[in-house]
Amino acid sequence: MQTCISRCSLRSLGVGLWAFWGAAYLALAASTAAPAPQATIDALAKANAAVVGVRVSVDEDARSAETLGQRRSGSGVVIGPDGLILTIGYLVVEAQNIEVVTQDNKTLPAQAVAYDLATGFGLVRPILPLRGIQPVKLGSLQELHTGEPLMVSSGPQPGGEDADVNMVQVVSQRAFSGYWEYHIDSAIFTSPPVGNHSGAAVFNQRGELMGIGSLLVGDALGRSPRIAGNMFVPVDLLKPILAELQTKGSSQQSHRPWVGLTSSEQAGRVQIVRVSKESPAALAGLEPGDVVLAVDGAKVSTLEGFYKKLWDHTQAEVDIELTVLQGADIKTIVLKAVDRMSTMRKPAGI
């Protein structure tokens, strides 16, 4: 399925959505549940109006500045009647200054509400009221099917760039393990790839929010042939913890053991690619190129298995035994894991 809308300004959105639905309707025509084209256009236009640009700055000495940068930009979407905005967490981690930009290019100061390490979500709220923007409804993975057309919408970007609206297709739904000690049991993968994916909103044809953009990936299918696409964190993961995030700034699941490794999974091996500075792994002497063979005596061969074994511990600050291959030597290393959330500055507002 080809992209039907690209670099679409708000002024041309109505025409663009007719093109969007024209292709989508062909794919859905056989379904008696498919809504009428005009109803879909209205729903998508309403959903798109709730998408905003998100601009963030962090201090130079913040831990995340080295990997994520001091200046970050992406998108978010209004999900609450008080202007609460859902975005991707890596945009707002350790944020000191946040601005949101509406579709009509009004810029408002905002503050962080939550950063959730476990899901990858972030929440922000404008300090001044967002007028004329209605919150979107949250959808469900249970109603999402492979091959279904979706709309990806991103907010205005720095430099005066217009918002983007793109048509994509669901190509797979599966678990996802990130190289940065991150795993979720369900994720949405779409294609063709969208460039402005950070915090972008993906909607079904009813205008319901299905997920938030996280990554550009080279294996959206999860199997051969390899095709490029995006990974979206599904809003199903948000629903059980939304109230907790608003009151506490993170979920309980985010306070879990962290050792400070960037790893890759290749041919049944978990290999260390990078060791974070001053992390438990660095203090214990782990190095790039080492292969993790076991955690607390239990063999691991995948990132998912590695992470879940780490997170089996109920306390974040705990001794963990890693069996690693360093060069030609197999070593047993005991390190003191920490709560990752405690190592980062709380964004202003949390």
Secondary structure, DSSP 8 states (H G I E B T S, - for coil): -----SS--GGGHHHHHHHHHHHHHHHHTT-TT---HHHHHHHHHHHHHTEEEEEEE--TT-TTHHHH-SEEEEEEEE-STT--EEEEHHHHTT-SEEEEE-TT--EEEEEEEEE-TTT-EEEEEESS--TT-----B--GGG--TT-EEEEEE--BTTTB--EEEEEEEEEEEEEEETTTEEEEEEEEEES--SS-TT-EEE-TT--EEEEEEEEES-TTSSSS---EEEEEEGGGTGGGHHHHHHHSS-GGGSSEE--EEEEEETTEEEEEEE-TTSHHHHTT--TT-EEEEETTEE--SHHHHHHHHTTSSSSS-EEEEEEEETTEEEEEEEE-EEHHHHS---TT-
